[in-house]
Structure formats: structure tokens, C-alpha cells
Amino acid sequence: MSRNARNNDTTRPRKSGAAKNRRLLEHRRRLVALGVPQEKVMQMDHARIRLLLAKPALIPEYVK
């Protein structure tokens, strides 16, 4: 048995670009469902989108 077969960090598959885009699209749809306007969501970067999904109480503060 090789040393790398036991190391999950090196054997774990990497996410593809398509998977990232699909996840970002799903996050944007969730924010729109929470009441954020579509135009505002399209202007946000991914870090801001993840923050607002993790802490929905911040939505009124960031989206005015």
C-alpha cells in the first residue's frame, strides 16, 4: 500500500470550474429567495454572498 493512498488530502478530487459556477448560481438564487433584489445580487462578490447566506440578519444592513 502506498503512502499517498492513506492521505486523503492528496486523493480527494478537486472541484471543477463547472461545480463552482453551479454552486455560485445556487447561492445567488437563495439570496433572491430571501428578498434581495436580483440587480444587487449580481453586483456582489462571492465572499459577500456567502456572508449574507451564513448570516441572514445582515441582509438589511448590506442591502439598502
Backbone bond lengths (Angstrom), bond angles and torsions (degrees), N, CA, C in turn:
res aa  C-N    CA-C-N  psi(-1)  N-CA   C-N-CA  omega(-1)  CA-C   N-CA-C  phi
1 M - - - 1.456 - - 1.521 108.77 -
2 S 1.296 115.95 130.44 1.456 118.86 -177.84 1.521 111.19 -79.19
3 R 1.288 114.51 161.70 1.455 120.50 -178.21 1.529 111.48 -68.78
4 N 1.335 117.95 -33.80 1.455 120.61 -177.67 1.520 113.61 -75.46
5 A 1.306 118.71 -20.26 1.464 120.52 -179.47 1.518 111.24 -67.12
6 R 1.320 117.47 -27.70 1.465 120.73 -179.91 1.532 112.05 -88.57
7 N 1.312 116.91 -15.91 1.462 120.87 -177.29 1.531 108.89 -88.24
8 N 1.319 116.53 105.06 1.458 120.78 -176.08 1.523 112.67 -67.87
9 D 1.342 117.70 -23.20 1.458 120.02 -179.41 1.523 111.70 -65.98
10 T 1.326 117.22 -31.81 1.457 119.57 -177.47 1.522 112.73 -95.49
11 T 1.331 118.23 -17.50 1.456 119.90 -178.20 1.521 112.67 -99.38
12 R 1.317 116.43 -7.95 1.456 119.50 -177.99 1.532 109.86 -75.00
13 P 1.330 118.39 136.08 1.466 119.80 -179.08 1.521 111.96 -70.43
14 R 1.303 116.22 146.11 1.452 122.04 178.26 1.531 109.53 -86.24
15 K 1.328 115.30 149.68 1.459 118.75 178.47 1.520 109.57 -75.34
16 S 1.285 116.28 142.91 1.458 120.81 -179.99 1.530 109.72 -86.55
17 G 1.310 116.14 167.14 1.455 120.69 177.14 1.509 111.55 -63.21
18 A 1.327 116.69 -35.68 1.466 120.31 178.88 1.524 110.50 -64.77
19 A 1.326 117.66 -37.83 1.464 120.94 178.99 1.530 110.49 -66.40
20 K 1.329 116.96 -39.38 1.462 120.38 177.97 1.531 110.70 -64.35
21 N 1.336 116.39 -44.78 1.461 119.77 179.84 1.517 111.62 -63.84
22 R 1.325 117.16 -38.53 1.458 121.49 178.87 1.526 110.16 -65.07
23 R 1.333 117.01 -40.95 1.458 121.62 -179.89 1.530 110.62 -67.27
24 L 1.329 117.17 -40.77 1.460 120.89 178.27 1.528 110.82 -64.54
25 L 1.320 117.26 -41.09 1.465 120.93 177.69 1.530 110.76 -62.75
26 E 1.326 116.70 -40.71 1.462 120.43 178.75 1.528 110.44 -65.23
27 H 1.335 117.82 -40.64 1.460 121.20 177.86 1.525 110.96 -63.39
28 R 1.324 117.02 -41.10 1.465 119.90 178.45 1.519 111.23 -63.15
29 R 1.319 116.76 -40.85 1.466 120.34 178.26 1.521 111.54 -64.02
30 R 1.330 116.75 -36.20 1.465 119.82 178.22 1.519 111.30 -65.61
31 L 1.333 117.01 -40.78 1.469 119.51 178.28 1.521 111.22 -64.79
32 V 1.312 117.67 -40.56 1.469 120.84 178.08 1.526 109.12 -62.79
33 A 1.328 117.23 -38.55 1.463 120.63 178.25 1.528 111.44 -66.59
34 L 1.329 117.36 -26.52 1.465 121.04 177.55 1.524 112.74 -81.20
35 G 1.338 116.99 -3.65 1.449 120.03 174.20 1.514 115.33 107.50
36 V 1.322 118.31 6.26 1.467 120.69 177.85 1.523 107.86 -81.59
37 P 1.332 118.84 134.59 1.465 120.13 178.95 1.532 112.17 -61.84
38 Q 1.320 115.71 143.68 1.468 122.08 -177.99 1.527 111.60 -57.11
39 E 1.336 118.02 -39.02 1.462 121.18 -178.67 1.525 111.40 -63.59
40 K 1.342 116.19 -40.33 1.464 120.51 178.99 1.527 110.94 -66.88
41 V 1.328 116.55 -40.00 1.465 120.63 -178.83 1.523 110.22 -63.92
42 M 1.328 117.37 -39.88 1.456 120.26 -177.85 1.529 111.86 -68.63
43 Q 1.328 118.95 -21.28 1.462 122.16 179.43 1.524 112.56 -86.89
44 M 1.327 117.58 -15.05 1.472 121.38 -176.23 1.522 111.59 -79.02
45 D 1.338 114.90 150.37 1.457 119.06 171.57 1.534 108.56 -86.01
46 H 1.320 115.73 168.98 1.463 119.79 -172.42 1.527 112.22 -67.39
47 A 1.325 117.51 -32.90 1.463 120.00 178.86 1.528 110.82 -63.24
48 R 1.334 116.57 -41.66 1.471 120.41 178.37 1.524 110.60 -65.79
49 I 1.331 116.89 -40.18 1.473 120.61 179.37 1.525 110.24 -61.90
50 R 1.330 116.94 -45.71 1.469 120.15 179.95 1.519 111.37 -64.27
51 L 1.344 116.94 -38.09 1.462 120.81 178.61 1.524 110.63 -62.23
52 L 1.316 117.01 -46.32 1.465 120.34 -177.76 1.524 112.06 -68.99
53 L 1.329 117.67 -31.21 1.455 119.16 176.21 1.524 111.15 -72.36
54 A 1.329 116.58 -34.75 1.459 120.28 179.83 1.523 111.20 -73.33
55 K 1.354 116.63 -34.18 1.462 121.46 -177.61 1.522 109.48 -129.63
56 P 1.330 118.01 79.97 1.466 120.97 -176.55 1.526 113.84 -61.13
57 A 1.327 118.09 -20.15 1.469 120.40 178.58 1.517 111.87 -65.34
58 L 1.343 118.25 -19.15 1.452 122.23 179.79 1.540 112.78 -83.18
59 I 1.306 118.25 -8.15 1.467 121.31 -175.62 1.534 111.83 -58.03
60 P 1.336 120.38 -47.77 1.478 118.26 179.81 1.527 112.94 -62.27
61 E 1.335 117.07 -29.99 1.462 120.91 -178.36 1.529 111.58 -73.87
62 Y 1.329 117.91 -39.89 1.450 121.35 -177.37 1.519 113.36 -86.26
63 V 1.314 117.23 -25.64 1.467 120.74 -176.35 1.521 107.58 -114.74
64 K 1.323 116.02 106.09 1.471 119.47 -178.48 1.498 110.43 -118.89
